[in-house]
Amino acid sequence: MSKSCEGLIKEVAKCVARSECIRAGGKSAKQCVREAPPECDNLRHQLVQCKTGQVNMRNRIRGNKGY
């Protein structure tokens, strides 16, 4: 895993852990991330963009914008 997305991964994990999906329901964290709680939706989108940037050749040459 590249270090450029590491901070975003931690932020998404914290956000999902604080979400109502984890606290109220008996769902796993993986299910809650897929459902994208509204408060974590922006962070999740940024993480997807960061991961996409890692495989995009143009971004790999210039460097991923990251977190």
PyMOL Python script that loads the backbone (N, CA, C, O; Angstrom):
from pymol import cmd

cmd.read_pdbstr("""\
ATOM      1  N   MET A   1       0.839  -1.175   0.000  1.00  0.00           N
ATOM      2  CA  MET A   1       0.000   0.000   0.000  1.00  0.00           C
ATOM      3  C   MET A   1       0.884   1.238   0.000  1.00  0.00           C
ATOM      4  O   MET A   1       1.847   1.331   0.761  1.00  0.00           O
ATOM      5  N   SER A   2       0.553   2.158  -0.840  1.00  0.00           N
ATOM      6  CA  SER A   2       1.298   3.398  -0.904  1.00  0.00           C
ATOM      7  C   SER A   2       0.987   4.261   0.320  1.00  0.00           C
ATOM      8  O   SER A   2      -0.116   4.208   0.864  1.00  0.00           O
ATOM      9  N   LYS A   3       1.939   5.029   0.730  1.00  0.00           N
ATOM     10  CA  LYS A   3       1.767   5.894   1.897  1.00  0.00           C
ATOM     11  C   LYS A   3       0.836   7.074   1.609  1.00  0.00           C
ATOM     12  O   LYS A   3       0.317   7.685   2.543  1.00  0.00           O
ATOM     13  N   SER A   4       0.618   7.406   0.332  1.00  0.00           N
ATOM     14  CA  SER A   4      -0.155   8.591   0.012  1.00  0.00           C
ATOM     15  C   SER A   4      -1.622   8.470   0.414  1.00  0.00           C
ATOM     16  O   SER A   4      -2.263   9.490   0.666  1.00  0.00           O
ATOM     17  N   CYS A   5      -2.174   7.264   0.482  1.00  0.00           N
ATOM     18  CA  CYS A   5      -3.579   7.081   0.853  1.00  0.00           C
ATOM     19  C   CYS A   5      -3.743   6.612   2.297  1.00  0.00           C
ATOM     20  O   CYS A   5      -4.868   6.414   2.755  1.00  0.00           O
ATOM     21  N   GLU A   6      -2.670   6.438   2.995  1.00  0.00           N
ATOM     22  CA  GLU A   6      -2.730   5.884   4.342  1.00  0.00           C
ATOM     23  C   GLU A   6      -3.546   6.764   5.292  1.00  0.00           C
ATOM     24  O   GLU A   6      -4.339   6.253   6.083  1.00  0.00           O
ATOM     25  N   GLY A   7      -3.358   8.061   5.216  1.00  0.00           N
ATOM     26  CA  GLY A   7      -4.110   8.976   6.082  1.00  0.00           C
ATOM     27  C   GLY A   7      -5.598   8.943   5.810  1.00  0.00           C
ATOM     28  O   GLY A   7      -6.402   9.003   6.740  1.00  0.00           O
ATOM     29  N   LEU A   8      -5.973   8.847   4.543  1.00  0.00           N
ATOM     30  CA  LEU A   8      -7.390   8.778   4.196  1.00  0.00           C
ATOM     31  C   LEU A   8      -8.020   7.481   4.680  1.00  0.00           C
ATOM     32  O   LEU A   8      -9.164   7.477   5.133  1.00  0.00           O
ATOM     33  N   ILE A   9      -7.286   6.391   4.589  1.00  0.00           N
ATOM     34  CA  ILE A   9      -7.804   5.107   5.062  1.00  0.00           C
ATOM     35  C   ILE A   9      -8.096   5.185   6.556  1.00  0.00           C
ATOM     36  O   ILE A   9      -9.128   4.695   7.013  1.00  0.00           O
ATOM     37  N   LYS A  10      -7.201   5.794   7.311  1.00  0.00           N
ATOM     38  CA  LYS A  10      -7.404   5.938   8.751  1.00  0.00           C
ATOM     39  C   LYS A  10      -8.598   6.832   9.056  1.00  0.00           C
ATOM     40  O   LYS A  10      -9.374   6.539   9.965  1.00  0.00           O
ATOM     41  N   GLU A  11      -8.752   7.916   8.307  1.00  0.00           N
ATOM     42  CA  GLU A  11      -9.877   8.825   8.521  1.00  0.00           C
ATOM     43  C   GLU A  11     -11.215   8.157   8.213  1.00  0.00           C
ATOM     44  O   GLU A  11     -12.185   8.348   8.947  1.00  0.00           O
ATOM     45  N   VAL A  12     -11.276   7.378   7.138  1.00  0.00           N
ATOM     46  CA  VAL A  12     -12.508   6.672   6.789  1.00  0.00           C
ATOM     47  C   VAL A  12     -12.832   5.650   7.880  1.00  0.00           C
ATOM     48  O   VAL A  12     -13.992   5.507   8.267  1.00  0.00           O
ATOM     49  N   ALA A  13     -11.820   4.941   8.377  1.00  0.00           N
ATOM     50  CA  ALA A  13     -12.041   3.958   9.433  1.00  0.00           C
ATOM     51  C   ALA A  13     -12.580   4.616  10.704  1.00  0.00           C
ATOM     52  O   ALA A  13     -13.487   4.081  11.342  1.00  0.00           O
ATOM     53  N   LYS A  14     -12.028   5.772  11.073  1.00  0.00           N
ATOM     54  CA  LYS A  14     -12.518   6.492  12.250  1.00  0.00           C
ATOM     55  C   LYS A  14     -13.954   6.945  12.060  1.00  0.00           C
ATOM     56  O   LYS A  14     -14.780   6.829  12.966  1.00  0.00           O
ATOM     57  N   CYS A  15     -14.243   7.463  10.872  1.00  0.00           N
ATOM     58  CA  CYS A  15     -15.582   7.968  10.583  1.00  0.00           C
ATOM     59  C   CYS A  15     -16.607   6.839  10.630  1.00  0.00           C
ATOM     60  O   CYS A  15     -17.684   7.004  11.203  1.00  0.00           O
ATOM     61  N   VAL A  16     -16.283   5.698  10.036  1.00  0.00           N
ATOM     62  CA  VAL A  16     -17.203   4.566  10.041  1.00  0.00           C
ATOM     63  C   VAL A  16     -17.387   4.040  11.462  1.00  0.00           C
ATOM     64  O   VAL A  16     -18.492   3.641  11.832  1.00  0.00           O
ATOM     65  N   ALA A  17     -16.326   4.032  12.260  1.00  0.00           N
ATOM     66  CA  ALA A  17     -16.426   3.565  13.644  1.00  0.00           C
ATOM     67  C   ALA A  17     -17.353   4.455  14.477  1.00  0.00           C
ATOM     68  O   ALA A  17     -18.018   3.978  15.396  1.00  0.00           O
ATOM     69  N   ARG A  18     -17.392   5.741  14.151  1.00  0.00           N
ATOM     70  CA  ARG A  18     -18.268   6.674  14.868  1.00  0.00           C
ATOM     71  C   ARG A  18     -19.686   6.693  14.319  1.00  0.00           C
ATOM     72  O   ARG A  18     -20.573   7.275  14.942  1.00  0.00           O
ATOM     73  N   SER A  19     -19.918   6.080  13.186  1.00  0.00           N
ATOM     74  CA  SER A  19     -21.219   6.192  12.513  1.00  0.00           C
ATOM     75  C   SER A  19     -22.305   5.408  13.233  1.00  0.00           C
ATOM     76  O   SER A  19     -22.032   4.509  14.028  1.00  0.00           O
ATOM     77  N   GLU A  20     -23.520   5.769  12.937  1.00  0.00           N
ATOM     78  CA  GLU A  20     -24.693   5.119  13.520  1.00  0.00           C
ATOM     79  C   GLU A  20     -24.830   3.680  13.032  1.00  0.00           C
ATOM     80  O   GLU A  20     -25.392   2.841  13.736  1.00  0.00           O
ATOM     81  N   CYS A  21     -24.333   3.392  11.862  1.00  0.00           N
ATOM     82  CA  CYS A  21     -24.417   2.056  11.280  1.00  0.00           C
ATOM     83  C   CYS A  21     -23.737   1.031  12.180  1.00  0.00           C
ATOM     84  O   CYS A  21     -24.275  -0.056  12.392  1.00  0.00           O
ATOM     85  N   ILE A  22     -22.585   1.356  12.701  1.00  0.00           N
ATOM     86  CA  ILE A  22     -21.835   0.445  13.573  1.00  0.00           C
ATOM     87  C   ILE A  22     -22.484   0.374  14.956  1.00  0.00           C
ATOM     88  O   ILE A  22     -22.658  -0.712  15.508  1.00  0.00           O
ATOM     89  N   ARG A  23     -22.838   1.518  15.506  1.00  0.00           N
ATOM     90  CA  ARG A  23     -23.351   1.565  16.873  1.00  0.00           C
ATOM     91  C   ARG A  23     -24.733   0.940  17.007  1.00  0.00           C
ATOM     92  O   ARG A  23     -24.982   0.199  17.958  1.00  0.00           O
ATOM     93  N   ALA A  24     -25.634   1.226  16.072  1.00  0.00           N
ATOM     94  CA  ALA A  24     -27.018   0.770  16.213  1.00  0.00           C
ATOM     95  C   ALA A  24     -27.244  -0.634  15.663  1.00  0.00           C
ATOM     96  O   ALA A  24     -27.908  -1.457  16.293  1.00  0.00           O
ATOM     97  N   GLY A  25     -26.692  -0.898  14.492  1.00  0.00           N
ATOM     98  CA  GLY A  25     -26.951  -2.186  13.857  1.00  0.00           C
ATOM     99  C   GLY A  25     -25.864  -3.191  14.150  1.00  0.00           C
ATOM    100  O   GLY A  25     -24.779  -2.837  14.613  1.00  0.00           O
ATOM    101  N   GLY A  26     -26.157  -4.430  13.880  1.00  0.00           N
ATOM    102  CA  GLY A  26     -25.182  -5.477  14.075  1.00  0.00           C
ATOM    103  C   GLY A  26     -24.415  -5.761  12.795  1.00  0.00           C
ATOM    104  O   GLY A  26     -24.083  -6.912  12.510  1.00  0.00           O
ATOM    105  N   LYS A  27     -24.133  -4.725  12.026  1.00  0.00           N
ATOM    106  CA  LYS A  27     -23.458  -4.876  10.743  1.00  0.00           C
ATOM    107  C   LYS A  27     -21.949  -4.779  10.912  1.00  0.00           C
ATOM    108  O   LYS A  27     -21.448  -4.173  11.859  1.00  0.00           O
ATOM    109  N   SER A  28     -21.241  -5.386   9.978  1.00  0.00           N
ATOM    110  CA  SER A  28     -19.783  -5.301  10.008  1.00  0.00           C
ATOM    111  C   SER A  28     -19.338  -3.955   9.439  1.00  0.00           C
ATOM    112  O   SER A  28     -20.114  -3.251   8.793  1.00  0.00           O
ATOM    113  N   ALA A  29     -18.084  -3.615   9.688  1.00  0.00           N
ATOM    114  CA  ALA A  29     -17.540  -2.356   9.175  1.00  0.00           C
ATOM    115  C   ALA A  29     -17.524  -2.353   7.655  1.00  0.00           C
ATOM    116  O   ALA A  29     -17.756  -1.318   7.031  1.00  0.00           O
ATOM    117  N   LYS A  30     -17.253  -3.506   7.056  1.00  0.00           N
ATOM    118  CA  LYS A  30     -17.217  -3.606   5.600  1.00  0.00           C
ATOM    119  C   LYS A  30     -18.580  -3.280   4.994  1.00  0.00           C
ATOM    120  O   LYS A  30     -18.655  -2.591   3.977  1.00  0.00           O
ATOM    121  N   GLN A  31     -19.657  -3.769   5.608  1.00  0.00           N
ATOM    122  CA  GLN A  31     -20.997  -3.469   5.125  1.00  0.00           C
ATOM    123  C   GLN A  31     -21.314  -1.990   5.293  1.00  0.00           C
ATOM    124  O   GLN A  31     -21.941  -1.383   4.425  1.00  0.00           O
ATOM    125  N   CYS A  32     -20.888  -1.415   6.395  1.00  0.00           N
ATOM    126  CA  CYS A  32     -21.169  -0.001   6.643  1.00  0.00           C
ATOM    127  C   CYS A  32     -20.402   0.902   5.682  1.00  0.00           C
ATOM    128  O   CYS A  32     -20.917   1.947   5.285  1.00  0.00           O
ATOM    129  N   VAL A  33     -19.193   0.526   5.300  1.00  0.00           N
ATOM    130  CA  VAL A  33     -18.432   1.326   4.339  1.00  0.00           C
ATOM    131  C   VAL A  33     -19.119   1.280   2.977  1.00  0.00           C
ATOM    132  O   VAL A  33     -19.191   2.294   2.282  1.00  0.00           O
ATOM    133  N   ARG A  34     -19.620   0.112   2.596  1.00  0.00           N
ATOM    134  CA  ARG A  34     -20.313  -0.011   1.312  1.00  0.00           C
ATOM    135  C   ARG A  34     -21.589   0.814   1.278  1.00  0.00           C
ATOM    136  O   ARG A  34     -21.947   1.359   0.234  1.00  0.00           O
ATOM    137  N   GLU A  35     -22.279   0.913   2.413  1.00  0.00           N
ATOM    138  CA  GLU A  35     -23.496   1.714   2.480  1.00  0.00           C
ATOM    139  C   GLU A  35     -23.188   3.202   2.499  1.00  0.00           C
ATOM    140  O   GLU A  35     -24.076   4.021   2.259  1.00  0.00           O
ATOM    141  N   ALA A  36     -21.972   3.554   2.776  1.00  0.00           N
ATOM    142  CA  ALA A  36     -21.496   4.940   2.797  1.00  0.00           C
ATOM    143  C   ALA A  36     -22.384   5.846   3.641  1.00  0.00           C
ATOM    144  O   ALA A  36     -23.253   6.536   3.108  1.00  0.00           O
ATOM    145  N   PRO A  37     -22.169   5.848   4.962  1.00  0.00           N
ATOM    146  CA  PRO A  37     -22.920   6.775   5.810  1.00  0.00           C
ATOM    147  C   PRO A  37     -22.739   8.203   5.304  1.00  0.00           C
ATOM    148  O   PRO A  37     -21.648   8.573   4.871  1.00  0.00           O
ATOM    149  N   PRO A  38     -23.789   9.000   5.355  1.00  0.00           N
ATOM    150  CA  PRO A  38     -23.711  10.364   4.789  1.00  0.00           C
ATOM    151  C   PRO A  38     -22.552  11.194   5.339  1.00  0.00           C
ATOM    152  O   PRO A  38     -21.956  11.986   4.609  1.00  0.00           O
ATOM    153  N   GLU A  39     -22.232  11.017   6.619  1.00  0.00           N
ATOM    154  CA  GLU A  39     -21.148  11.813   7.198  1.00  0.00           C
ATOM    155  C   GLU A  39     -19.775  11.362   6.714  1.00  0.00           C
ATOM    156  O   GLU A  39     -18.802  12.106   6.837  1.00  0.00           O
ATOM    157  N   CYS A  40     -19.684  10.151   6.165  1.00  0.00           N
ATOM    158  CA  CYS A  40     -18.402   9.625   5.687  1.00  0.00           C
ATOM    159  C   CYS A  40     -18.305   9.594   4.160  1.00  0.00           C
ATOM    160  O   CYS A  40     -17.281   9.186   3.611  1.00  0.00           O
ATOM    161  N   ASP A  41     -19.345  10.014   3.488  1.00  0.00           N
ATOM    162  CA  ASP A  41     -19.390   9.893   2.036  1.00  0.00           C
ATOM    163  C   ASP A  41     -18.280  10.680   1.344  1.00  0.00           C
ATOM    164  O   ASP A  41     -17.680  10.191   0.387  1.00  0.00           O
ATOM    165  N   ASN A  42     -18.004  11.888   1.817  1.00  0.00           N
ATOM    166  CA  ASN A  42     -16.965  12.712   1.205  1.00  0.00           C
ATOM    167  C   ASN A  42     -15.580  12.078   1.370  1.00  0.00           C
ATOM    168  O   ASN A  42     -14.789  12.053   0.427  1.00  0.00           O
ATOM    169  N   LEU A  43     -15.296  11.574   2.553  1.00  0.00           N
ATOM    170  CA  LEU A  43     -14.005  10.912   2.789  1.00  0.00           C
ATOM    171  C   LEU A  43     -13.858   9.664   1.926  1.00  0.00           C
ATOM    172  O   LEU A  43     -12.784   9.394   1.387  1.00  0.00           O
ATOM    173  N   ARG A  44     -14.938   8.910   1.800  1.00  0.00           N
ATOM    174  CA  ARG A  44     -14.904   7.695   0.986  1.00  0.00           C
ATOM    175  C   ARG A  44     -14.626   8.045  -0.475  1.00  0.00           C
ATOM    176  O   ARG A  44     -13.861   7.355  -1.148  1.00  0.00           O
ATOM    177  N   HIS A  45     -15.245   9.115  -0.960  1.00  0.00           N
ATOM    178  CA  HIS A  45     -15.013   9.550  -2.339  1.00  0.00           C
ATOM    179  C   HIS A  45     -13.549   9.960  -2.541  1.00  0.00           C
ATOM    180  O   HIS A  45     -12.949   9.625  -3.562  1.00  0.00           O
ATOM    181  N   GLN A  46     -12.982  10.672  -1.588  1.00  0.00           N
ATOM    182  CA  GLN A  46     -11.580  11.070  -1.669  1.00  0.00           C
ATOM    183  C   GLN A  46     -10.665   9.854  -1.674  1.00  0.00           C
ATOM    184  O   GLN A  46      -9.657   9.841  -2.381  1.00  0.00           O
ATOM    185  N   LEU A  47     -11.003   8.831  -0.895  1.00  0.00           N
ATOM    186  CA  LEU A  47     -10.204   7.615  -0.855  1.00  0.00           C
ATOM    187  C   LEU A  47     -10.249   6.896  -2.200  1.00  0.00           C
ATOM    188  O   LEU A  47      -9.226   6.402  -2.674  1.00  0.00           O
ATOM    189  N   VAL A  48     -11.415   6.835  -2.808  1.00  0.00           N
ATOM    190  CA  VAL A  48     -11.537   6.193  -4.126  1.00  0.00           C
ATOM    191  C   VAL A  48     -10.702   6.950  -5.151  1.00  0.00           C
ATOM    192  O   VAL A  48     -10.042   6.329  -5.984  1.00  0.00           O
ATOM    193  N   GLN A  49     -10.719   8.273  -5.106  1.00  0.00           N
ATOM    194  CA  GLN A  49      -9.923   9.075  -6.029  1.00  0.00           C
ATOM    195  C   GLN A  49      -8.429   8.847  -5.799  1.00  0.00           C
ATOM    196  O   GLN A  49      -7.656   8.799  -6.756  1.00  0.00           O
ATOM    197  N   CYS A  50      -8.024   8.710  -4.559  1.00  0.00           N
ATOM    198  CA  CYS A  50      -6.621   8.474  -4.233  1.00  0.00           C
ATOM    199  C   CYS A  50      -6.181   7.106  -4.755  1.00  0.00           C
ATOM    200  O   CYS A  50      -5.115   6.984  -5.359  1.00  0.00           O
ATOM    201  N   LYS A  51      -6.996   6.084  -4.524  1.00  0.00           N
ATOM    202  CA  LYS A  51      -6.662   4.738  -5.001  1.00  0.00           C
ATOM    203  C   LYS A  51      -6.627   4.693  -6.528  1.00  0.00           C
ATOM    204  O   LYS A  51      -5.776   4.020  -7.110  1.00  0.00           O
ATOM    205  N   THR A  52      -7.545   5.403  -7.176  1.00  0.00           N
ATOM    206  CA  THR A  52      -7.555   5.462  -8.641  1.00  0.00           C
ATOM    207  C   THR A  52      -6.294   6.146  -9.152  1.00  0.00           C
ATOM    208  O   THR A  52      -5.740   5.748 -10.177  1.00  0.00           O
ATOM    209  N   GLY A  53      -5.843   7.166  -8.445  1.00  0.00           N
ATOM    210  CA  GLY A  53      -4.631   7.874  -8.823  1.00  0.00           C
ATOM    211  C   GLY A  53      -3.382   7.019  -8.747  1.00  0.00           C
ATOM    212  O   GLY A  53      -2.397   7.286  -9.436  1.00  0.00           O
ATOM    213  N   GLN A  54      -3.419   5.989  -7.910  1.00  0.00           N
ATOM    214  CA  GLN A  54      -2.259   5.117  -7.783  1.00  0.00           C
ATOM    215  C   GLN A  54      -2.052   4.253  -9.021  1.00  0.00           C
ATOM    216  O   GLN A  54      -0.920   3.879  -9.330  1.00  0.00           O
ATOM    217  N   VAL A  55      -3.118   3.933  -9.724  1.00  0.00           N
ATOM    218  CA  VAL A  55      -2.983   3.078 -10.905  1.00  0.00           C
ATOM    219  C   VAL A  55      -3.006   3.867 -12.208  1.00  0.00           C
ATOM    220  O   VAL A  55      -2.731   3.307 -13.269  1.00  0.00           O
ATOM    221  N   ASN A  56      -3.326   5.144 -12.148  1.00  0.00           N
ATOM    222  CA  ASN A  56      -3.325   6.002 -13.327  1.00  0.00           C
ATOM    223  C   ASN A  56      -1.876   6.364 -13.661  1.00  0.00           C
ATOM    224  O   ASN A  56      -1.175   6.963 -12.845  1.00  0.00           O
ATOM    225  N   MET A  57      -1.442   6.002 -14.846  1.00  0.00           N
ATOM    226  CA  MET A  57      -0.038   6.213 -15.220  1.00  0.00           C
ATOM    227  C   MET A  57       0.374   7.683 -15.180  1.00  0.00           C
ATOM    228  O   MET A  57       1.499   7.990 -14.788  1.00  0.00           O
ATOM    229  N   ARG A  58      -0.493   8.577 -15.568  1.00  0.00           N
ATOM    230  CA  ARG A  58      -0.150   9.997 -15.541  1.00  0.00           C
ATOM    231  C   ARG A  58       0.107  10.465 -14.108  1.00  0.00           C
ATOM    232  O   ARG A  58       1.058  11.202 -13.849  1.00  0.00           O
ATOM    233  N   ASN A  59      -0.743  10.031 -13.189  1.00  0.00           N
ATOM    234  CA  ASN A  59      -0.545  10.409 -11.790  1.00  0.00           C
ATOM    235  C   ASN A  59       0.663   9.714 -11.186  1.00  0.00           C
ATOM    236  O   ASN A  59       1.319  10.275 -10.308  1.00  0.00           O
ATOM    237  N   ARG A  60       0.967   8.508 -11.636  1.00  0.00           N
ATOM    238  CA  ARG A  60       2.127   7.800 -11.095  1.00  0.00           C
ATOM    239  C   ARG A  60       3.417   8.517 -11.452  1.00  0.00           C
ATOM    240  O   ARG A  60       4.369   8.499 -10.672  1.00  0.00           O
ATOM    241  N   ILE A  61       3.464   9.142 -12.608  1.00  0.00           N
ATOM    242  CA  ILE A  61       4.660   9.866 -13.020  1.00  0.00           C
ATOM    243  C   ILE A  61       4.764  11.173 -12.219  1.00  0.00           C
ATOM    244  O   ILE A  61       5.832  11.499 -11.701  1.00  0.00           O
ATOM    245  N   ARG A  62       3.672  11.908 -12.120  1.00  0.00           N
ATOM    246  CA  ARG A  62       3.681  13.176 -11.426  1.00  0.00           C
ATOM    247  C   ARG A  62       3.598  13.043  -9.924  1.00  0.00           C
ATOM    248  O   ARG A  62       3.994  13.949  -9.192  1.00  0.00           O
ATOM    249  N   GLY A  63       3.084  11.917  -9.461  1.00  0.00           N
ATOM    250  CA  GLY A  63       2.895  11.718  -8.026  1.00  0.00           C
ATOM    251  C   GLY A  63       1.436  11.878  -7.659  1.00  0.00           C
ATOM    252  O   GLY A  63       0.760  12.785  -8.144  1.00  0.00           O
ATOM    253  N   ASN A  64       0.961  11.009  -6.815  1.00  0.00           N
ATOM    254  CA  ASN A  64      -0.420  11.054  -6.366  1.00  0.00           C
ATOM    255  C   ASN A  64      -0.620  12.249  -5.462  1.00  0.00           C
ATOM    256  O   ASN A  64       0.253  12.548  -4.647  1.00  0.00           O
ATOM    257  N   LYS A  65      -1.729  12.937  -5.575  1.00  0.00           N
ATOM    258  CA  LYS A  65      -1.991  14.115  -4.752  1.00  0.00           C
ATOM    259  C   LYS A  65      -2.127  13.738  -3.298  1.00  0.00           C
ATOM    260  O   LYS A  65      -1.672  14.473  -2.422  1.00  0.00           O
ATOM    261  N   GLY A  66      -2.751  12.597  -3.022  1.00  0.00           N
ATOM    262  CA  GLY A  66      -2.800  12.049  -1.677  1.00  0.00           C
ATOM    263  C   GLY A  66      -3.521  12.889  -0.663  1.00  0.00           C
ATOM    264  O   GLY A  66      -4.371  13.715  -0.996  1.00  0.00           O
ATOM    265  N   TYR A  67      -3.171  12.666   0.565  1.00  0.00           N
ATOM    266  CA  TYR A  67      -3.861  13.246   1.706  1.00  0.00           C
ATOM    267  C   TYR A  67      -3.035  14.344   2.308  1.00  0.00           C
ATOM    268  O   TYR A  67      -3.450  14.961   3.289  1.00  0.00           O
TER     269      TYR A  67
END
""", "prot")
cmd.dss("prot")
cmd.show_as("cartoon", "prot")
cmd.util.cbc("prot")
cmd.orient("prot")
